[in-house]
Amino acid sequence: MTRLSTAVRGLVTVIATLLAVTAAPAAARAATEPKAPADFVALRTVDPTIIEEIRYFTPHNFVGERIDGYQQPLCILTRPAAEALHQAQQRLLRQGYSLKVYDCYRPQRSVDHFVRWAKDLEDQAMKGEFYPNVDKTRLFEDGYIAEKSGHSRGSTMDLTVVKLPAKPTRPYVPGEPLVPCFAPQGERFPDNSVDMGTGYDCFDTLSHTLDPRIQGQQRAHRLLLKDTLEGLGFVNLAEEWWHFTYKPELYPDTYFDFPVSRKSLIQSQ
């Protein structure tokens, strides 16, 4: 073997070693990501007719960017919660409506992302839509942001009602002009849901489910969602018309951190 070939062989070995060292941390992270317990499922495997618009996979949310932990636009829930949603969907379909979920299981790392954002008082890029009347310094005190979320336990979801046939919702374009989430339906960001009086994730007292200022069809729509779900074991958060938890929870004291992805589910779904 010549000196040149020996040198080339040595260089190849060095490069291969460097590549292996660089790739190792990423591979290790992928191998060590936590998995969901066996009783977590993808909602679409239980009821594929429920519309899914997972907002935190997109930049159209109060942070303005995809949230940590949302690797796929997927609704994951504990099986009892998913099966109860299926029952609710069957009742609504008979009336010409469908459920639409905005968020389901939420990893703890996503909640941590919210907390970091809330502490950054300089970042108010999405204020014009999601919290126009709330000073960002009050997000924790007013209860809009917390360091733990019931969503991380797997039986809580954010959802609305859509009149069938469902019309597509146009994509949000980052940087587009923002309209307050409590503006009239024809003015705020378009959503194919029925008019609930505010948009999803609207940080305002008008989002309180039974706020007396919400009347007429808007109130009727909120009650349609509330009554349908509460008749099947769900409990509404009074401050958010879209927020429901299925009771009893399988994991009332556990806050999970596996990513929102099919790979997180033990069973192939």
N, C-alpha and C positions, 0 to 999 in steps of 0.2 A: 504493500500500500504506500502511495506517495505521500510526501509531507502535505501537499495541497489537499488530497482527499481526506487525510486525517483531520486537517483543519476544518474542512467543510463539515465533516461528520460531527466534530466537536461543536461547531456553530449551530447545527441543526438540533443537537441535544440541548444546548442552552436555551434556544428559542422554544423548544417543546416544553422544557421545564418551566419557563416563564409563563407560557400559555396555561399550563396546568395549574400553576399557583394563582393566576388571575381568575381562572374559571372556578376554582375550588370554593371560594366564599359564596358565589351565586348558587352553585349546586348544593352546597350545604344548607343555605337558607331555604331553597325549594324543598329539600328533603326533610327539614325540621319544622316546616309550617304546621301549626296545629290543625287537626281534623275535627269535623263536627261529630257529635255522638250519633249513633245509628238511628236514633229517632228524629233526626232532622231530615227534611226532604226539600226538594225543589217544588215550589207550588205548582208549576206547570205539569208535573207528573201526577198530581192529584186532580187538578182542574185546568186543562189547557185553554179553556174559554175565558178565564179571567185575564183582563188586559194588564200588562206590566209596563210601567213607565218609570224605571228606577232612576230617580232624579240625581242621586248622589254619584251615579256613574257618569254624569254629564256636568258641564260647567253651569247649568241653569239651576243654581241653588244659592243660598245666602252667602256662601263663601266665594263662589264664582269660579270654582275649578273642581275637577274630579276629586272626590274625597278618598283619602287613604283607605285601603282595604277593599275597595270595590273593583275587583278584577274583571267582573262580567256583570252585565245588566240582568240580574237574576234575583228573584224573590225566594229566599230560603226561610222556612219556618219549622217549628216542631210539628210532627205529624198531626196531633190532635187539633192544633190551630188551623192547619191547612185543610183538614177534613171539615172543620166547622165552616170555614170560608166557602168550601164547595157547596155545603148546604145553603148558605146565604145566597150564593150565586144562582142556585136552582130556583129559589124563590123570586129573585129579581128578574131572571130571564123570562119567567112567566108573565111578568108585568112590562116587558119590553126594555129592560135595563140590564147593564152589566156592571160588575165591580171593576175598578181599576186601582192597582196598588202602586204607590209612589215609593214606598220603602218597607222592608220587612226586617229580617235579622240584620243587625248592624254591629260590626266588630268593635271592640274596645278601642282599637287603633283609630277608627273613624271618629269616635267620640273625642279622643285625644286631639285629633285634627281640629275639631270644632273648638275645643278649649284653647288651643294655640291661636287660632284665628280670633277668638273673642278677646284675648289678651292683647292682640296687636291693634291698638286703637287707631293707628294710621290707615289700616286697610278697611275702607268703607265703600269699596267699589260697587257693591250690590245693595247699598242702603236704599236707593231710590225705589226699588221694588219691594224688598222684603222687610225693611224696618224703618220706613220713612219718618215715623213719629216717635221712635225710641232712640234715646241716646245710647251709643254703644257701651258706655261705661256702666250701664244698668242691666246688661244682658244676663249676668249671673244673678244679681239681686232680684230681678223681675221673673226669674225662672225660665227664661228662654234657652239658656245654655247651662248644662250641669256636667259634672265630671263622670257621672254614671248615667246610663240610659236603660230603661226597660227593654228597649229593642235588642240589647246585647244578650238578653235571656232567651230570645227565640220565639216568644209567643205574642209579640206586639207588632203591629203593622200600621202604616199610614195609607189611607185609601179614600176613594171617592166613588161616585156613581156616574155612569155614562149612558146616555139615551141611545138605543140601537135603532138603525145601524150606526156604528161608531165611525165618526169622521176622523181622518188622520190629524194629528197635532203637528204643526210645522216645527222644525228644529229651531232652537234658540241660537242666535248668532252672537258670540261674545263681542261686547262693545256696543251692541245696539242700544238705542234709547230705552230707559227704564220707566215703567209706569207703576204707581203704587199698587200693591197687591189688593187693596180694598177699593180700587176704582170700579166703576160700573163694568160689567162683564165685557161689553163691547170695546172697552178701552184698555183693560189690562192684558197681559200676555195671554194669547189664545190657548185654551185648553178644551179638549173635546168632552170634558165632563159637563154635567148640569151645573147651573149657577148656584154656588154655595154661599155667595155673598162676599167671599174673599178667595184669593188664590191659596194654593198649598204653601205651608210654611210661612204664613203671614204673621209676623211678630206684631200683633195688635189685639186689643181686647175685642175687636169685632170678630175675631176667630173663636171666641168662647162659644161653645156649641149652642147655648140657649140665650145668647145676648139678645135683650129685648129689642134692639134696633134692627135685628134681622127678622123680617116679616115676609108674608106672602109666599111666593114660590120658593124663594131662597130658604125660608124656614121649613117649608114642606119637604124640600130636598134633603136638608140636614136630618129631619125626623125620619125620612124614608131610610136613610143609611143607619141612623141610630137605632130605630125600632127593629129593623131587620136583624142587625147584628146582636143587639141586646137580647133578642128572643132566642138566641143560640148560644148564650154563655159569654159574650163579649162585654167588656166594660169600657166605656168611653172616658177619656180624659176631658174633664169639663172645659179646660182652657183651649182645647184644639179639636175642632169638629172632625178632623181626619184621623185621630189617634185612638186606636182600640187595642185592648189586650184580652186574649182568650184566657178564661179562668176555669179550673185551677191551672196555674202554670206548672209545667213539668220541672222547670229549673228556676224557682222563685228567688234563689240566692246566688246564682252563678252568672258571671258576666264573661261571655266567651270572646275569643279574639281570632278565630279562624277566618280567613279571607272569604269574601263573597265570590265564590266560584264553584263550578261543578266538581273540581278536583278536591274541594274540601269535604265533599260528601262521601262517606265510606262506601255506600252502595252506588253502583254505576247508575247515573240518572241522566 
